[in-house]
Amino acid sequence: MIYNQLLKSATLFVDIMDIHSEENGKVTVIELFGELDSITAPQAQDHILSLVKQDSRILLDMSQVSYMSSAGLRILLVLYREIQNKVGKIVVCGLNDEVRDVMAITGFLDFFHTVDNREDGLKQLMAS
């Protein structure tokens, strides 16, 4: 179920994951809440990919993601490829130690530029 809010903002409630998206200037901020696993991944992927447009600038805020399985990694890979195909840019922010470790061990950190917080991510995407 999707609830539209002001300023092109939407929240999607998916089992134990919430996804909030909003436009911040020329940047689409996507904030994930909860666990990104095989249960939440399919609907989360559909929602996230629907936000990727030609020349998109995506800030993926994962500061509230408590767990990410291989299904979550798959979403990141699909998202990365889609953004590359559409000549866009992505920055990931707010990775906790566990999620960062999973991404480092699997080599996923090589694909994404990461920053500590949302402000740094917005600055980087708005400057490019």
Order of alpha helices (4+ residues) and beta strands (2+ residues): beta-beta-beta-beta-alpha-beta-alpha-beta-alpha-beta-alpha
